[in-house]
């Protein structure tokens, strides 16, 4: 299993809208992809905004390609989400889940 991790710092006023976007748009779309196994949203308040760590679980890097394309390390951040953010990762981190 592969854990895909992305960090974004949302504007405080847009943090709840970002969570809603994940639940209404992103997660339903990726749930339909073969190899998708689950997702978590972690958040913490910081002085400059609300930091999110979005962790998705996939069966393989090949499964991730169906979502991210051939450049699996490039973050998929729609323009709508970019506007909600103060800063965000342009690349993601992938980890092999060992236990």
C-alpha positions, 0 to 999 in steps of 0.5 A: 500500500502507498500513502500519498501525503499533501500539505496545504495552508488554508486561509482561516476564512476558507478552511471549512470550505476546503473541507467541504470541497474535499467531501463534495468533490475530491473524495467522491471522484477518487473513491471511484478509482480502482486501487483507492483505499481511503483518506484522512484529513488532518488539520491544525490552527496556526497564526497564519491560517489552518494547515491541512495534511491530506493523506490518501491510501492507494494499492500502488503507484499505478493506481495513483496514476489514474488520479494524478497522471504520469507525474505522480509526484506533482500535486493535483490542486484545482484552481478553486482550491489554490484560491483558498490557500495561503501556501501549499505543496506543489509536490506530494510525498509517497510512502510505502506502508510497512505496517 
